[in-house]
Amino acid sequence: MVSSGTADLAGRVLDGRYRLLSPIGRGASGQVYAADDAQLQRRVAVKVLHQSLANDAGFLRRFQIEAQVAASLSHPNIMVVHDSGSDDGLPYMVMELLEGGSLRDMLDDGHSLTTSQAAHLGRDIARALDYAHRRGIVHRDIKPANLMFDVHGVVKIADFGVARALAEASWTEPMGSMVGTARYASPEQALGVQLDGRSDLYSLALVLVEAVTGSLPFDAETPLSMLNARTQEPIVVDPSLGQLRAVLERCGQVQRDDRYPDAATVVSALDDVVFALPPATPLTLAGAKNSTSTDPTSVQRAVTALPVDGPVAVDGSRPVAPAIPAMGAARQGPVVFDQDLFRDSGEFIPVRHEHDPSMSGARAGSAPRASFDTGRNLSRRLVPVVVLLVVLAALAGSVAAVAGLGAKPARLVPSVIGVSKQAALARLSGDGFSVTFASLQADDPRGNAIRQDPAPGAPMRDSKLVRVTVSLGPGNVVVPKLFGRSEAQAIGALRQIGLIAQVTHAYYDPKPNLSGLVFQSRSDNKSVAPDTTIAFSVSLGHSKVLIPQLKSIDFVTARHQLEHLAFKVLEAKVLVYDTFVPAGSVVSTE
């Protein structure tokens, strides 16, 4: 069995463009690094595949095809694939860098999902699967490690295309990775039959059951016994999952025809569940874990994120006033409130800086008596002043409290980060807030809210204006001139500036000398967004033509007809006799 180990490549630059910074995850197919894209000046994630896979020519061919397919997918809940290639025989894939970790990280940290959270999450995943399935693409490996989160809590499916390339490769995965994949395999995967989108729906049901209950249906000691059980019995969901139970049990039927017909129907069913359940509370994102059981593309970060669609739930917390020690209470040192510790919600966190004996006055006998007496007398003189200040503060607080009795109660600002501009407007205006919008270029999807002021959860009493910043997407790039370039040159030129190549091959009769070169590219010199798919055509030369019937035609006429069709004519030097063909006419052609 081939070792799964991968050398630490931190510091290496792939194809003169991607500088690998540090490993942030490891999975069945390779190591994931945070990296700098020197061309577009952005931070990305780069998956470097195992060297064992680099030695499999068949896998590399399939990997490049599948990577192109994955790069063509554009959906808010699918991880963006920017680029792929091979550097000195080392295959790699460039993806967006996510900072929320994976669902596997979250579950490993002990954060299971509520039924409402699972319904929201499942609906987003089903939407992405519907988008991919309608394009004929089946994921094949839906599992918690492949469900990633960005900093806004938006779930994104990772590794589209890689699973298919791995499944058809001659390379053998490490046993631990194989077990991990088998844990979420459908009955048809166990039987080795051809898959369709309903296989992904079965795996999604397994993932959501585990996310809520903490246990996996049909979990067994060996992958073989686990898969065998799935081919015999459907998934049985605990009644505690309420309205979500019926949806997951139908997705988990043994026979594909007994499941939902497609992911779009699952989205509709989960819409009904979300509407019926209480609002979802915020997800606690775990950040990436650099372990052998996960395959994250994010940096370590713990963050709490509100759901990005459906009802917005706020936990009802209010800003906490600084706690002031009671007069006369024993304390080790002064309480200092650090202004840098304001949170986005407006909460002010008091931090006690413990009294440091090394900073106190000198020990008894080590300093002149006059210094001690002076300090004691100063303290005595300050007592009346301190008492007066405390009394004035209490009176001011009482006046403010009385004045505030008739004030309107504060309302908490809902989160709109990560949702579309239209959804943000609907959510805020529906809660009685007015909205202004600003735009900013960012790596977030175009049209999504990336900032808001006041922050989510902040209390608002007088003003109801919320300022929302919407992403314009990354800055545009200019498509280079592709006409006359070879196919490899055109693909390389597009990759260098973060664009995706879509190549077609066709015959081009007007200029047969362009065979093997680009003869049509309608996007040359246009300004487009990064990750845009650019279509161009490569010439196969002159199209094939039918040789006319020339027998019994005089040679001069036959030659003119052939030359008109761009053929070169060579007259045979051998003369033959033919009873039915006049002299000087064509007997045959070759």
Secondary structure, DSSP 8 states (H G I E B T S, - for coil): ---------TT-EETTTEEEEEEEEE-SSEEEEEEEETTTTEEEEEEEE-HHHHT-HHHHHHHHHHHHHHHT---TTB--EEEEEEETTEEEEEEE--SS-BHHHHHHTT----HHHHHHHHHHHHHHHHHHHTTT---S---GGGEEE-TT--EEE--TTHHHHHHTSS----HHHHHHHHTT--HHHHHT----HHHHHHHHHHHHHHHHHSS-TT--SSHHHHHHHHTTS-----GGGTHHHHHHHHHT-SSGGGS-SSHHHHHHHHHHHHHHS-----EEE-----STT----S----EEE--SSS----------------TT---SS-EE--GGGB-TT--B--EE----GGGS---TTSS-HHHHHHHHHHHHHHHHHHHHHHHHHHHHHHHHHHHGGGS---EE----TTSBHHHHHHHHHHTT-EEEEEEE--SS-TTBEEEEES-TT-EESS--EEEEEEE--S--EE----TT-BHHHHHHHHHHTT-EEEEEEE--SS-GGGTTBEEE-TTTT-EE-TT-EEEEEEE--S--------TTSBHHHHHHHHHHTT------S-----TTS-TTB-----
